[in-house]
Amino acid sequence: MRCARSAFVIPAIALILFGASACLAQPAKEQPVTTGAGGVAAIEKFISEQKIAKQGNWKSQLPRPPKVAFDAGKKLYWKLETNVGDVKIRLMPDVAPMHVSSTVYLTKLGFYDGVVFHRVITQFMAQGGDPTGTGSGGPGYQYAGETDPKVKHDRGGLLSMANAGPGTDGSQFFLTTSNQSAMDGQ
């Protein structure tokens, strides 16, 4: 499965094809940057201030985005366009504000364009988000995970962040393909 491109969609009326639950460790102590324009606009402003040169190994050398506050009344969706069809995922900024901030940031940059699902395990999950395609790459920054005891991995189609232990979340994510309740709270 290859991730061809990704885009954000904030529809007025949305059909949830896949629920999103972020596999996320204790919330970071960092407080969200609050803006009147909303989280997506704050991320776009951050990007414009960075002057990121998309050359060479740019996907592995990115500055960490700020954790921003998203409009509480709006649902936020991540649309992944793959070679086997589109996947629409509802993001949960109320549960995982840093993860959503990073995902919006990386998507707006085009980070996920052309990135493969490098690990697919039947009846478990499909993992992507590594710019090297090896399972060991990331965006050049890391942050702490975020969890909520109410968020469960009780069915397929749920989004979680992949990491190598505490404080190592970055760009890699996985989508469950079945119930994975053993991953709750991780």
Long-range contacts (C-beta under 8 A, 24 or more apart in sequence): 1-82, 1-83, 1-84, 1-116, 1-117, 1-120, 1-126, 1-128, 2-82, 2-83, 2-114, 2-116, 2-117, 3-80, 3-81, 3-82, 3-112, 3-113, 3-114, 3-115, 3-116, 3-117, 3-128, 4-81, 4-82, 4-83, 4-113, 4-114, 5-81, 5-110, 5-112, 5-113, 5-114, 6-78, 6-79, 6-80, 6-81, 6-107, 6-112, 6-113, 7-79, 7-81, 7-107, 8-40, 8-76, 8-77, 8-78, 8-79, 8-104, 8-107, 8-108, 9-77, 9-78, 9-79, 9-88, 10-40, 10-74, 10-75, 10-76, 10-77, 11-75, 11-77, 14-75, 14-77, 14-88, 14-90, 15-88, 16-88, 16-90, 17-87, 17-88, 17-89, 17-157, 18-87, 18-88, 18-89, 18-90, 18-157, 18-158, 18-159, 18-175, 19-90, 19-155, 19-157, 19-158, 20-78, 20-89, 20-90, 20-91, 20-92, 20-158, 20-159, 21-92, 21-95, 21-151, 21-152, 21-153, 21-158, 21-159, 21-160, 22-91, 22-92, 22-95, 22-96, 22-99, 22-100, 22-146, 22-147, 22-148, 22-151, 22-159, 22-160, 22-161, 23-145, 23-147, 23-151, 23-153, 23-160, 23-161, 23-174, 23-183, 23-186, 24-95, 24-96, 24-99, 24-145, 24-146, 24-147, 24-148, 24-151, 24-160, 24-161, 24-169, 25-144, 25-145, 25-146, 25-147, 25-166, 25-186, 26-144, 26-145, 26-146, 26-147, 27-97, 27-98, 27-144, 27-146, 27-147, 28-67, 28-98, 28-143, 28-144, 28-146, 30-67, 30-98, 31-67, 32-66, 32-67, 32-68, 32-69, 32-97, 32-101, 33-66, 33-67, 33-68, 33-69, 34-68, 34-69, 35-68, 35-69, 38-70, 38-71, 38-74, 39-68, 39-69, 39-70, 39-71, 39-76, 39-93, 39-100, 39-101, 39-104, 40-70, 40-76, 40-104, 40-108, 42-66, 42-68, 42-69, 43-68, 43-101, 43-104, 43-105, 43-108, 44-108, 46-105, 47-105, 47-108, 47-109, 52-109, 54-109, 54-110, 59-111, 59-131, 59-137, 59-139, 60-131, 60-132, 60-137, 60-138, 60-139, 60-140, 61-140, 62-106, 62-109, 62-111, 62-139, 62-140, 62-141, 63-140, 63-141, 64-102, 64-141, 64-142, 64-143, 65-101, 65-102, 65-105, 66-101, 67-97, 67-98, 67-101, 68-97, 68-101, 69-93, 69-97, 70-97, 70-100, 76-100, 76-104, 78-103, 78-107, 78-159, 80-112, 82-117, 87-175, 89-159, 89-175, 91-159, 92-151, 95-146, 95-148, 95-151, 96-146, 96-148, 96-161, 97-146, 98-143, 98-144, 98-146, 98-169, 99-145, 99-146, 99-161, 99-169, 102-139, 102-143, 102-169, 102-170, 102-171, 103-173, 106-139, 106-171, 111-139, 111-171, 112-171, 119-174, 122-177, 123-177, 123-178, 124-176, 124-177, 124-178, 124-180, 125-174, 125-175, 125-176, 125-177, 125-180, 126-174, 126-175, 126-177, 127-162, 127-172, 127-173, 127-174, 128-172, 128-173, 128-174, 129-162, 129-170, 129-171, 129-172, 129-173, 130-171, 130-172, 131-171, 135-172, 137-171, 138-170, 138-171, 138-172, 139-170, 139-171, 141-170, 142-167, 142-168, 142-169, 142-170, 143-167, 143-169, 143-170, 144-169, 145-169, 145-186, 147-185, 147-186, 149-184, 149-185, 151-184, 152-181, 152-184, 153-179, 153-180, 153-181, 153-182, 153-183, 153-184, 154-179, 154-181, 155-179
